[in-house]
Amino acid sequence: METKNLNRLIVVLAEKNRMNKWLAEQLGKDPVTVSKWCTNSTQPNLENLIDIARFLEVTCK
């Protein structure tokens, strides 16, 4: 059975009707960085992850 990596960041952005660019502006990050997080090319560090959760009004688990 093949498993797929689910990227919750891109899902939550869609659920909240937000774009990568909006999140980048909130975090003070380059939109390319947020795009890489959304495509699983790289992952945000813990500090950024907490900020992402706060801006998107979700909890970290």
PDBQT receptor file of N, H, CA, C and O in Angstrom, charges set to zero:
ATOM      1  N   MET A   1       0.836  -1.183   0.000  1.00  0.00    +0.000 N 
ATOM      2  CA  MET A   1       0.000   0.000   0.000  1.00  0.00    +0.000 C 
ATOM      3  C   MET A   1       0.880   1.245   0.000  1.00  0.00    +0.000 C 
ATOM      4  O   MET A   1       1.775   1.382   0.835  1.00  0.00    +0.000 OA
ATOM      5  N   GLU A   2       0.624   2.143  -0.932  1.00  0.00    +0.000 N 
ATOM      6  H   GLU A   2      -0.103   2.032  -1.610  1.00  0.00    +0.000 HD
ATOM      7  CA  GLU A   2       1.395   3.363  -1.048  1.00  0.00    +0.000 C 
ATOM      8  C   GLU A   2       0.821   4.428  -0.123  1.00  0.00    +0.000 C 
ATOM      9  O   GLU A   2      -0.390   4.642  -0.075  1.00  0.00    +0.000 OA
ATOM     10  N   THR A   3       1.718   5.097   0.615  1.00  0.00    +0.000 N 
ATOM     11  H   THR A   3       2.702   4.923   0.576  1.00  0.00    +0.000 HD
ATOM     12  CA  THR A   3       1.259   6.191   1.469  1.00  0.00    +0.000 C 
ATOM     13  C   THR A   3       1.724   7.505   0.860  1.00  0.00    +0.000 C 
ATOM     14  O   THR A   3       2.821   7.595   0.309  1.00  0.00    +0.000 OA
ATOM     15  N   LYS A   4       0.896   8.498   0.964  1.00  0.00    +0.000 N 
ATOM     16  H   LYS A   4       0.004   8.425   1.412  1.00  0.00    +0.000 HD
ATOM     17  CA  LYS A   4       1.237   9.818   0.453  1.00  0.00    +0.000 C 
ATOM     18  C   LYS A   4       1.507  10.744   1.624  1.00  0.00    +0.000 C 
ATOM     19  O   LYS A   4       0.856  10.663   2.665  1.00  0.00    +0.000 OA
ATOM     20  N   ASN A   5       2.479  11.624   1.434  1.00  0.00    +0.000 N 
ATOM     21  H   ASN A   5       3.008  11.690   0.588  1.00  0.00    +0.000 HD
ATOM     22  CA  ASN A   5       2.745  12.639   2.442  1.00  0.00    +0.000 C 
ATOM     23  C   ASN A   5       1.671  13.704   2.332  1.00  0.00    +0.000 C 
ATOM     24  O   ASN A   5       1.476  14.289   1.266  1.00  0.00    +0.000 OA
ATOM     25  N   LEU A   6       0.989  13.953   3.404  1.00  0.00    +0.000 N 
ATOM     26  H   LEU A   6       1.147  13.478   4.269  1.00  0.00    +0.000 HD
ATOM     27  CA  LEU A   6      -0.035  14.983   3.426  1.00  0.00    +0.000 C 
ATOM     28  C   LEU A   6       0.569  16.256   3.985  1.00  0.00    +0.000 C 
ATOM     29  O   LEU A   6       1.104  16.272   5.093  1.00  0.00    +0.000 OA
ATOM     30  N   ASN A   7       0.479  17.298   3.222  1.00  0.00    +0.000 N 
ATOM     31  H   ASN A   7       0.044  17.285   2.322  1.00  0.00    +0.000 HD
ATOM     32  CA  ASN A   7       1.009  18.575   3.662  1.00  0.00    +0.000 C 
ATOM     33  C   ASN A   7      -0.142  19.380   4.240  1.00  0.00    +0.000 C 
ATOM     34  O   ASN A   7      -0.941  19.952   3.498  1.00  0.00    +0.000 OA
ATOM     35  N   ARG A   8      -0.226  19.424   5.548  1.00  0.00    +0.000 N 
ATOM     36  H   ARG A   8       0.423  18.959   6.150  1.00  0.00    +0.000 HD
ATOM     37  CA  ARG A   8      -1.319  20.126   6.214  1.00  0.00    +0.000 C 
ATOM     38  C   ARG A   8      -1.256  21.636   5.990  1.00  0.00    +0.000 C 
ATOM     39  O   ARG A   8      -2.291  22.302   6.017  1.00  0.00    +0.000 OA
ATOM     40  N   LEU A   9      -0.085  22.175   5.776  1.00  0.00    +0.000 N 
ATOM     41  H   LEU A   9       0.756  21.634   5.754  1.00  0.00    +0.000 HD
ATOM     42  CA  LEU A   9       0.022  23.616   5.579  1.00  0.00    +0.000 C 
ATOM     43  C   LEU A   9      -0.784  24.051   4.363  1.00  0.00    +0.000 C 
ATOM     44  O   LEU A   9      -1.564  25.000   4.445  1.00  0.00    +0.000 OA
ATOM     45  N   ILE A  10      -0.609  23.389   3.270  1.00  0.00    +0.000 N 
ATOM     46  H   ILE A  10       0.025  22.618   3.203  1.00  0.00    +0.000 HD
ATOM     47  CA  ILE A  10      -1.334  23.770   2.059  1.00  0.00    +0.000 C 
ATOM     48  C   ILE A  10      -2.834  23.534   2.214  1.00  0.00    +0.000 C 
ATOM     49  O   ILE A  10      -3.642  24.284   1.666  1.00  0.00    +0.000 OA
ATOM     50  N   VAL A  11      -3.205  22.498   2.958  1.00  0.00    +0.000 N 
ATOM     51  H   VAL A  11      -2.548  21.889   3.404  1.00  0.00    +0.000 HD
ATOM     52  CA  VAL A  11      -4.621  22.208   3.207  1.00  0.00    +0.000 C 
ATOM     53  C   VAL A  11      -5.244  23.307   4.070  1.00  0.00    +0.000 C 
ATOM     54  O   VAL A  11      -6.327  23.805   3.764  1.00  0.00    +0.000 OA
ATOM     55  N   VAL A  12      -4.557  23.678   5.146  1.00  0.00    +0.000 N 
ATOM     56  H   VAL A  12      -3.678  23.274   5.395  1.00  0.00    +0.000 HD
ATOM     57  CA  VAL A  12      -5.101  24.699   6.050  1.00  0.00    +0.000 C 
ATOM     58  C   VAL A  12      -5.163  26.055   5.355  1.00  0.00    +0.000 C 
ATOM     59  O   VAL A  12      -6.128  26.794   5.545  1.00  0.00    +0.000 OA
ATOM     60  N   LEU A  13      -4.166  26.393   4.565  1.00  0.00    +0.000 N 
ATOM     61  H   LEU A  13      -3.382  25.792   4.411  1.00  0.00    +0.000 HD
ATOM     62  CA  LEU A  13      -4.222  27.645   3.813  1.00  0.00    +0.000 C 
ATOM     63  C   LEU A  13      -5.472  27.667   2.933  1.00  0.00    +0.000 C 
ATOM     64  O   LEU A  13      -6.167  28.681   2.868  1.00  0.00    +0.000 OA
ATOM     65  N   ALA A  14      -5.755  26.569   2.266  1.00  0.00    +0.000 N 
ATOM     66  H   ALA A  14      -5.190  25.746   2.318  1.00  0.00    +0.000 HD
ATOM     67  CA  ALA A  14      -6.933  26.495   1.410  1.00  0.00    +0.000 C 
ATOM     68  C   ALA A  14      -8.217  26.599   2.235  1.00  0.00    +0.000 C 
ATOM     69  O   ALA A  14      -9.156  27.294   1.847  1.00  0.00    +0.000 OA
ATOM     70  N   GLU A  15      -8.251  25.909   3.367  1.00  0.00    +0.000 N 
ATOM     71  H   GLU A  15      -7.488  25.344   3.683  1.00  0.00    +0.000 HD
ATOM     72  CA  GLU A  15      -9.440  25.957   4.236  1.00  0.00    +0.000 C 
ATOM     73  C   GLU A  15      -9.707  27.370   4.760  1.00  0.00    +0.000 C 
ATOM     74  O   GLU A  15     -10.858  27.768   4.939  1.00  0.00    +0.000 OA
ATOM     75  N   LYS A  16      -8.644  28.111   4.999  1.00  0.00    +0.000 N 
ATOM     76  H   LYS A  16      -7.709  27.787   4.853  1.00  0.00    +0.000 HD
ATOM     77  CA  LYS A  16      -8.765  29.467   5.539  1.00  0.00    +0.000 C 
ATOM     78  C   LYS A  16      -8.853  30.517   4.427  1.00  0.00    +0.000 C 
ATOM     79  O   LYS A  16      -8.897  31.717   4.701  1.00  0.00    +0.000 OA
ATOM     80  N   ASN A  17      -8.878  30.059   3.173  1.00  0.00    +0.000 N 
ATOM     81  H   ASN A  17      -8.842  29.084   2.950  1.00  0.00    +0.000 HD
ATOM     82  CA  ASN A  17      -8.921  30.972   2.014  1.00  0.00    +0.000 C 
ATOM     83  C   ASN A  17      -7.760  31.960   2.032  1.00  0.00    +0.000 C 
ATOM     84  O   ASN A  17      -7.929  33.150   1.767  1.00  0.00    +0.000 OA
ATOM     85  N   ARG A  18      -6.594  31.443   2.346  1.00  0.00    +0.000 N 
ATOM     86  H   ARG A  18      -6.457  30.476   2.562  1.00  0.00    +0.000 HD
ATOM     87  CA  ARG A  18      -5.379  32.261   2.393  1.00  0.00    +0.000 C 
ATOM     88  C   ARG A  18      -4.386  31.746   1.356  1.00  0.00    +0.000 C 
ATOM     89  O   ARG A  18      -4.437  30.586   0.947  1.00  0.00    +0.000 OA
ATOM     90  N   MET A  19      -3.496  32.616   0.947  1.00  0.00    +0.000 N 
ATOM     91  H   MET A  19      -3.454  33.558   1.279  1.00  0.00    +0.000 HD
ATOM     92  CA  MET A  19      -2.481  32.270  -0.045  1.00  0.00    +0.000 C 
ATOM     93  C   MET A  19      -1.095  32.244   0.612  1.00  0.00    +0.000 C 
ATOM     94  O   MET A  19      -0.882  32.805   1.686  1.00  0.00    +0.000 OA
ATOM     95  N   ASN A  20      -0.175  31.579  -0.066  1.00  0.00    +0.000 N 
ATOM     96  H   ASN A  20      -0.348  31.123  -0.939  1.00  0.00    +0.000 HD
ATOM     97  CA  ASN A  20       1.213  31.529   0.411  1.00  0.00    +0.000 C 
ATOM     98  C   ASN A  20       1.757  32.934   0.644  1.00  0.00    +0.000 C 
ATOM     99  O   ASN A  20       2.443  33.191   1.634  1.00  0.00    +0.000 OA
ATOM    100  N   LYS A  21       1.442  33.842  -0.282  1.00  0.00    +0.000 N 
ATOM    101  H   LYS A  21       0.885  33.633  -1.087  1.00  0.00    +0.000 HD
ATOM    102  CA  LYS A  21       1.956  35.204  -0.195  1.00  0.00    +0.000 C 
ATOM    103  C   LYS A  21       1.479  35.888   1.090  1.00  0.00    +0.000 C 
ATOM    104  O   LYS A  21       2.248  36.599   1.736  1.00  0.00    +0.000 OA
ATOM    105  N   TRP A  22       0.221  35.675   1.460  1.00  0.00    +0.000 N 
ATOM    106  H   TRP A  22      -0.404  35.097   0.935  1.00  0.00    +0.000 HD
ATOM    107  CA  TRP A  22      -0.310  36.261   2.696  1.00  0.00    +0.000 C 
ATOM    108  C   TRP A  22       0.481  35.753   3.897  1.00  0.00    +0.000 C 
ATOM    109  O   TRP A  22       0.887  36.533   4.759  1.00  0.00    +0.000 OA
ATOM    110  N   LEU A  23       0.696  34.433   3.945  1.00  0.00    +0.000 N 
ATOM    111  H   LEU A  23       0.366  33.800   3.245  1.00  0.00    +0.000 HD
ATOM    112  CA  LEU A  23       1.427  33.855   5.070  1.00  0.00    +0.000 C 
ATOM    113  C   LEU A  23       2.853  34.386   5.108  1.00  0.00    +0.000 C 
ATOM    114  O   LEU A  23       3.371  34.686   6.184  1.00  0.00    +0.000 OA
ATOM    115  N   ALA A  24       3.488  34.506   3.958  1.00  0.00    +0.000 N 
ATOM    116  H   ALA A  24       3.067  34.263   3.084  1.00  0.00    +0.000 HD
ATOM    117  CA  ALA A  24       4.848  35.041   3.897  1.00  0.00    +0.000 C 
ATOM    118  C   ALA A  24       4.893  36.464   4.460  1.00  0.00    +0.000 C 
ATOM    119  O   ALA A  24       5.814  36.812   5.199  1.00  0.00    +0.000 OA
ATOM    120  N   GLU A  25       3.909  37.273   4.114  1.00  0.00    +0.000 N 
ATOM    121  H   GLU A  25       3.161  36.990   3.514  1.00  0.00    +0.000 HD
ATOM    122  CA  GLU A  25       3.850  38.648   4.624  1.00  0.00    +0.000 C 
ATOM    123  C   GLU A  25       3.671  38.658   6.138  1.00  0.00    +0.000 C 
ATOM    124  O   GLU A  25       4.311  39.451   6.829  1.00  0.00    +0.000 OA
ATOM    125  N   GLN A  26       2.814  37.794   6.660  1.00  0.00    +0.000 N 
ATOM    126  H   GLN A  26       2.294  37.150   6.099  1.00  0.00    +0.000 HD
ATOM    127  CA  GLN A  26       2.582  37.738   8.105  1.00  0.00    +0.000 C 
ATOM    128  C   GLN A  26       3.842  37.337   8.858  1.00  0.00    +0.000 C 
ATOM    129  O   GLN A  26       4.121  37.847   9.944  1.00  0.00    +0.000 OA
ATOM    130  N   LEU A  27       4.597  36.419   8.270  1.00  0.00    +0.000 N 
ATOM    131  H   LEU A  27       4.370  36.005   7.388  1.00  0.00    +0.000 HD
ATOM    132  CA  LEU A  27       5.794  35.894   8.926  1.00  0.00    +0.000 C 
ATOM    133  C   LEU A  27       7.044  36.721   8.646  1.00  0.00    +0.000 C 
ATOM    134  O   LEU A  27       8.072  36.527   9.295  1.00  0.00    +0.000 OA
ATOM    135  N   GLY A  28       6.965  37.642   7.685  1.00  0.00    +0.000 N 
ATOM    136  H   GLY A  28       6.130  37.799   7.159  1.00  0.00    +0.000 HD
ATOM    137  CA  GLY A  28       8.146  38.392   7.285  1.00  0.00    +0.000 C 
ATOM    138  C   GLY A  28       9.145  37.518   6.550  1.00  0.00    +0.000 C 
ATOM    139  O   GLY A  28      10.355  37.711   6.665  1.00  0.00    +0.000 OA
ATOM    140  N   LYS A  29       8.631  36.552   5.791  1.00  0.00    +0.000 N 
ATOM    141  H   LYS A  29       7.648  36.396   5.698  1.00  0.00    +0.000 HD
ATOM    142  CA  LYS A  29       9.473  35.605   5.053  1.00  0.00    +0.000 C 
ATOM    143  C   LYS A  29       9.315  35.828   3.557  1.00  0.00    +0.000 C 
ATOM    144  O   LYS A  29       8.343  36.433   3.105  1.00  0.00    +0.000 OA
ATOM    145  N   ASP A  30      10.266  35.340   2.808  1.00  0.00    +0.000 N 
ATOM    146  H   ASP A  30      11.056  34.848   3.175  1.00  0.00    +0.000 HD
ATOM    147  CA  ASP A  30      10.184  35.366   1.354  1.00  0.00    +0.000 C 
ATOM    148  C   ASP A  30       9.090  34.398   0.907  1.00  0.00    +0.000 C 
ATOM    149  O   ASP A  30       9.013  33.286   1.429  1.00  0.00    +0.000 OA
ATOM    150  N   PRO A  31       8.246  34.789  -0.040  1.00  0.00    +0.000 N 
ATOM    151  CA  PRO A  31       7.210  33.878  -0.526  1.00  0.00    +0.000 C 
ATOM    152  C   PRO A  31       7.764  32.552  -1.062  1.00  0.00    +0.000 C 
ATOM    153  O   PRO A  31       7.080  31.530  -1.016  1.00  0.00    +0.000 OA
ATOM    154  N   VAL A  32       8.985  32.568  -1.564  1.00  0.00    +0.000 N 
ATOM    155  H   VAL A  32       9.541  33.399  -1.602  1.00  0.00    +0.000 HD
ATOM    156  CA  VAL A  32       9.610  31.335  -2.050  1.00  0.00    +0.000 C 
ATOM    157  C   VAL A  32       9.813  30.354  -0.895  1.00  0.00    +0.000 C 
ATOM    158  O   VAL A  32       9.649  29.146  -1.065  1.00  0.00    +0.000 OA
ATOM    159  N   THR A  33      10.166  30.874   0.271  1.00  0.00    +0.000 N 
ATOM    160  H   THR A  33      10.299  31.856   0.409  1.00  0.00    +0.000 HD
ATOM    161  CA  THR A  33      10.355  30.026   1.449  1.00  0.00    +0.000 C 
ATOM    162  C   THR A  33       9.049  29.333   1.815  1.00  0.00    +0.000 C 
ATOM    163  O   THR A  33       9.033  28.126   2.059  1.00  0.00    +0.000 OA
ATOM    164  N   VAL A  34       7.960  30.084   1.856  1.00  0.00    +0.000 N 
ATOM    165  H   VAL A  34       7.973  31.065   1.658  1.00  0.00    +0.000 HD
ATOM    166  CA  VAL A  34       6.661  29.508   2.202  1.00  0.00    +0.000 C 
ATOM    167  C   VAL A  34       6.235  28.506   1.128  1.00  0.00    +0.000 C 
ATOM    168  O   VAL A  34       5.658  27.465   1.443  1.00  0.00    +0.000 OA
ATOM    169  N   SER A  35       6.515  28.812  -0.115  1.00  0.00    +0.000 N 
ATOM    170  H   SER A  35       6.984  29.658  -0.371  1.00  0.00    +0.000 HD
ATOM    171  CA  SER A  35       6.205  27.884  -1.199  1.00  0.00    +0.000 C 
ATOM    172  C   SER A  35       6.942  26.562  -1.019  1.00  0.00    +0.000 C 
ATOM    173  O   SER A  35       6.377  25.497  -1.266  1.00  0.00    +0.000 OA
ATOM    174  N   LYS A  36       8.189  26.623  -0.595  1.00  0.00    +0.000 N 
ATOM    175  H   LYS A  36       8.649  27.488  -0.394  1.00  0.00    +0.000 HD
ATOM    176  CA  LYS A  36       8.965  25.403  -0.346  1.00  0.00    +0.000 C 
ATOM    177  C   LYS A  36       8.374  24.599   0.805  1.00  0.00    +0.000 C 
ATOM    178  O   LYS A  36       8.384  23.369   0.774  1.00  0.00    +0.000 OA
ATOM    179  N   TRP A  37       7.861  25.290   1.819  1.00  0.00    +0.000 N 
ATOM    180  H   TRP A  37       7.853  26.289   1.843  1.00  0.00    +0.000 HD
ATOM    181  CA  TRP A  37       7.190  24.590   2.921  1.00  0.00    +0.000 C 
ATOM    182  C   TRP A  37       5.938  23.888   2.412  1.00  0.00    +0.000 C 
ATOM    183  O   TRP A  37       5.646  22.760   2.807  1.00  0.00    +0.000 OA
ATOM    184  N   CYS A  38       5.204  24.560   1.538  1.00  0.00    +0.000 N 
ATOM    185  H   CYS A  38       5.441  25.477   1.217  1.00  0.00    +0.000 HD
ATOM    186  CA  CYS A  38       3.943  23.997   1.011  1.00  0.00    +0.000 C 
ATOM    187  C   CYS A  38       4.174  22.801   0.102  1.00  0.00    +0.000 C 
ATOM    188  O   CYS A  38       3.312  21.928  -0.006  1.00  0.00    +0.000 OA
ATOM    189  N   THR A  39       5.317  22.752  -0.547  1.00  0.00    +0.000 N 
ATOM    190  H   THR A  39       6.017  23.460  -0.459  1.00  0.00    +0.000 HD
ATOM    191  CA  THR A  39       5.616  21.638  -1.453  1.00  0.00    +0.000 C 
ATOM    192  C   THR A  39       6.477  20.567  -0.796  1.00  0.00    +0.000 C 
ATOM    193  O   THR A  39       6.890  19.610  -1.451  1.00  0.00    +0.000 OA
ATOM    194  N   ASN A  40       6.746  20.725   0.483  1.00  0.00    +0.000 N 
ATOM    195  H   ASN A  40       6.410  21.502   1.016  1.00  0.00    +0.000 HD
ATOM    196  CA  ASN A  40       7.584  19.782   1.241  1.00  0.00    +0.000 C 
ATOM    197  C   ASN A  40       9.029  19.732   0.760  1.00  0.00    +0.000 C 
ATOM    198  O   ASN A  40       9.730  18.748   0.995  1.00  0.00    +0.000 OA
ATOM    199  N   SER A  41       9.475  20.790   0.087  1.00  0.00    +0.000 N 
ATOM    200  H   SER A  41       8.906  21.589  -0.104  1.00  0.00    +0.000 HD
ATOM    201  CA  SER A  41      10.888  20.853  -0.301  1.00  0.00    +0.000 C 
ATOM    202  C   SER A  41      11.760  21.090   0.924  1.00  0.00    +0.000 C 
ATOM    203  O   SER A  41      12.853  20.538   1.050  1.00  0.00    +0.000 OA
ATOM    204  N   THR A  42      11.247  21.927   1.826  1.00  0.00    +0.000 N 
ATOM    205  H   THR A  42      10.359  22.376   1.723  1.00  0.00    +0.000 HD
ATOM    206  CA  THR A  42      11.886  22.179   3.117  1.00  0.00    +0.000 C 
ATOM    207  C   THR A  42      10.785  22.256   4.165  1.00  0.00    +0.000 C 
ATOM    208  O   THR A  42       9.599  22.308   3.837  1.00  0.00    +0.000 OA
ATOM    209  N   GLN A  43      11.188  22.263   5.415  1.00  0.00    +0.000 N 
ATOM    210  H   GLN A  43      12.151  22.220   5.681  1.00  0.00    +0.000 HD
ATOM    211  CA  GLN A  43      10.226  22.340   6.508  1.00  0.00    +0.000 C 
ATOM    212  C   GLN A  43      10.562  23.532   7.388  1.00  0.00    +0.000 C 
ATOM    213  O   GLN A  43      11.734  23.860   7.572  1.00  0.00    +0.000 OA
ATOM    214  N   PRO A  44       9.534  24.186   7.934  1.00  0.00    +0.000 N 
ATOM    215  CA  PRO A  44       9.800  25.312   8.837  1.00  0.00    +0.000 C 
ATOM    216  C   PRO A  44      10.380  24.810  10.156  1.00  0.00    +0.000 C 
ATOM    217  O   PRO A  44      10.103  23.691  10.588  1.00  0.00    +0.000 OA
ATOM    218  N   ASN A  45      11.185  25.657  10.784  1.00  0.00    +0.000 N 
ATOM    219  H   ASN A  45      11.410  26.566  10.433  1.00  0.00    +0.000 HD
ATOM    220  CA  ASN A  45      11.689  25.287  12.102  1.00  0.00    +0.000 C 
ATOM    221  C   ASN A  45      10.551  25.436  13.114  1.00  0.00    +0.000 C 
ATOM    222  O   ASN A  45       9.475  25.928  12.775  1.00  0.00    +0.000 OA
ATOM    223  N   LEU A  46      10.788  25.018  14.335  1.00  0.00    +0.000 N 
ATOM    224  H   LEU A  46      11.662  24.618  14.611  1.00  0.00    +0.000 HD
ATOM    225  CA  LEU A  46       9.748  25.002  15.356  1.00  0.00    +0.000 C 
ATOM    226  C   LEU A  46       9.194  26.398  15.630  1.00  0.00    +0.000 C 
ATOM    227  O   LEU A  46       7.984  26.566  15.781  1.00  0.00    +0.000 OA
ATOM    228  N   GLU A  47      10.060  27.383  15.693  1.00  0.00    +0.000 N 
ATOM    229  H   GLU A  47      11.042  27.246  15.570  1.00  0.00    +0.000 HD
ATOM    230  CA  GLU A  47       9.610  28.758  15.940  1.00  0.00    +0.000 C 
ATOM    231  C   GLU A  47       8.659  29.221  14.836  1.00  0.00    +0.000 C 
ATOM    232  O   GLU A  47       7.610  29.802  15.115  1.00  0.00    +0.000 OA
ATOM    233  N   ASN A  48       9.032  28.960  13.584  1.00  0.00    +0.000 N 
ATOM    234  H   ASN A  48       9.884  28.488  13.358  1.00  0.00    +0.000 HD
ATOM    235  CA  ASN A  48       8.172  29.339  12.466  1.00  0.00    +0.000 C 
ATOM    236  C   ASN A  48       6.876  28.539  12.466  1.00  0.00    +0.000 C 
ATOM    237  O   ASN A  48       5.815  29.068  12.136  1.00  0.00    +0.000 OA
ATOM    238  N   LEU A  49       6.960  27.290  12.829  1.00  0.00    +0.000 N 
ATOM    239  H   LEU A  49       7.822  26.860  13.097  1.00  0.00    +0.000 HD
ATOM    240  CA  LEU A  49       5.770  26.442  12.877  1.00  0.00    +0.000 C 
ATOM    241  C   LEU A  49       4.759  26.983  13.889  1.00  0.00    +0.000 C 
ATOM    242  O   LEU A  49       3.558  27.001  13.623  1.00  0.00    +0.000 OA
ATOM    243  N   ILE A  50       5.238  27.413  15.024  1.00  0.00    +0.000 N 
ATOM    244  H   ILE A  50       6.215  27.398  15.241  1.00  0.00    +0.000 HD
ATOM    245  CA  ILE A  50       4.356  27.993  16.042  1.00  0.00    +0.000 C 
ATOM    246  C   ILE A  50       3.719  29.282  15.525  1.00  0.00    +0.000 C 
ATOM    247  O   ILE A  50       2.530  29.519  15.737  1.00  0.00    +0.000 OA
ATOM    248  N   ASP A  51       4.512  30.112  14.847  1.00  0.00    +0.000 N 
ATOM    249  H   ASP A  51       5.478  29.919  14.674  1.00  0.00    +0.000 HD
ATOM    250  CA  ASP A  51       3.968  31.348  14.269  1.00  0.00    +0.000 C 
ATOM    251  C   ASP A  51       2.931  31.040  13.190  1.00  0.00    +0.000 C 
ATOM    252  O   ASP A  51       1.895  31.701  13.116  1.00  0.00    +0.000 OA
ATOM    253  N   ILE A  52       3.203  30.051  12.364  1.00  0.00    +0.000 N 
ATOM    254  H   ILE A  52       4.045  29.514  12.424  1.00  0.00    +0.000 HD
ATOM    255  CA  ILE A  52       2.256  29.647  11.313  1.00  0.00    +0.000 C 
ATOM    256  C   ILE A  52       0.935  29.240  11.954  1.00  0.00    +0.000 C 
ATOM    257  O   ILE A  52      -0.132  29.670  11.516  1.00  0.00    +0.000 OA
ATOM    258  N   ALA A  53       1.007  28.422  12.976  1.00  0.00    +0.000 N 
ATOM    259  H   ALA A  53       1.874  28.073  13.332  1.00  0.00    +0.000 HD
ATOM    260  CA  ALA A  53      -0.205  27.953  13.657  1.00  0.00    +0.000 C 
ATOM    261  C   ALA A  53      -0.982  29.131  14.236  1.00  0.00    +0.000 C 
ATOM    262  O   ALA A  53      -2.210  29.163  14.160  1.00  0.00    +0.000 OA
ATOM    263  N   ARG A  54      -0.287  30.076  14.801  1.00  0.00    +0.000 N 
ATOM    264  H   ARG A  54       0.711  30.049  14.863  1.00  0.00    +0.000 HD
ATOM    265  CA  ARG A  54      -0.956  31.247  15.391  1.00  0.00    +0.000 C 
ATOM    266  C   ARG A  54      -1.658  32.073  14.312  1.00  0.00    +0.000 C 
ATOM    267  O   ARG A  54      -2.812  32.462  14.493  1.00  0.00    +0.000 OA
ATOM    268  N   PHE A  55      -0.987  32.345  13.200  1.00  0.00    +0.000 N 
ATOM    269  H   PHE A  55      -0.050  32.029  13.053  1.00  0.00    +0.000 HD
ATOM    270  CA  PHE A  55      -1.596  33.147  12.141  1.00  0.00    +0.000 C 
ATOM    271  C   PHE A  55      -2.764  32.430  11.473  1.00  0.00    +0.000 C 
ATOM    272  O   PHE A  55      -3.722  33.069  11.041  1.00  0.00    +0.000 OA
ATOM    273  N   LEU A  56      -2.684  31.092  11.388  1.00  0.00    +0.000 N 
ATOM    274  H   LEU A  56      -1.905  30.572  11.739  1.00  0.00    +0.000 HD
ATOM    275  CA  LEU A  56      -3.760  30.330  10.756  1.00  0.00    +0.000 C 
ATOM    276  C   LEU A  56      -4.817  29.865  11.764  1.00  0.00    +0.000 C 
ATOM    277  O   LEU A  56      -5.788  29.197  11.408  1.00  0.00    +0.000 OA
ATOM    278  N   GLU A  57      -4.602  30.234  13.023  1.00  0.00    +0.000 N 
ATOM    279  H   GLU A  57      -3.813  30.777  13.312  1.00  0.00    +0.000 HD
ATOM    280  CA  GLU A  57      -5.547  29.905  14.102  1.00  0.00    +0.000 C 
ATOM    281  C   GLU A  57      -5.809  28.402  14.200  1.00  0.00    +0.000 C 
ATOM    282  O   GLU A  57      -6.952  27.946  14.225  1.00  0.00    +0.000 OA
ATOM    283  N   VAL A  58      -4.712  27.656  14.253  1.00  0.00    +0.000 N 
ATOM    284  H   VAL A  58      -3.784  28.026  14.233  1.00  0.00    +0.000 HD
ATOM    285  CA  VAL A  58      -4.773  26.196  14.461  1.00  0.00    +0.000 C 
ATOM    286  C   VAL A  58      -3.818  25.837  15.588  1.00  0.00    +0.000 C 
ATOM    287  O   VAL A  58      -2.998  26.659  15.996  1.00  0.00    +0.000 OA
ATOM    288  N   THR A  59      -3.921  24.618  16.089  1.00  0.00    +0.000 N 
ATOM    289  H   THR A  59      -4.587  23.950  15.757  1.00  0.00    +0.000 HD
ATOM    290  CA  THR A  59      -3.014  24.168  17.143  1.00  0.00    +0.000 C 
ATOM    291  C   THR A  59      -1.896  23.303  16.556  1.00  0.00    +0.000 C 
ATOM    292  O   THR A  59      -2.066  22.674  15.511  1.00  0.00    +0.000 OA
ATOM    293  N   CYS A  60      -0.773  23.282  17.231  1.00  0.00    +0.000 N 
ATOM    294  H   CYS A  60      -0.635  23.793  18.080  1.00  0.00    +0.000 HD
ATOM    295  CA  CYS A  60       0.331  22.394  16.864  1.00  0.00    +0.000 C 
ATOM    296  C   CYS A  60       0.192  21.110  17.656  1.00  0.00    +0.000 C 
ATOM    297  O   CYS A  60      -0.065  21.142  18.860  1.00  0.00    +0.000 OA
ATOM    298  N   LYS A  61       0.358  20.003  16.999  1.00  0.00    +0.000 N 
ATOM    299  H   LYS A  61       0.566  19.977  16.022  1.00  0.00    +0.000 HD
ATOM    300  CA  LYS A  61       0.312  18.713  17.680  1.00  0.00    +0.000 C 
ATOM    301  C   LYS A  61       1.599  17.984  17.463  1.00  0.00    +0.000 C 
ATOM    302  O   LYS A  61       1.767  16.868  17.956  1.00  0.00    +0.000 OA
TER     303      LYS A  61
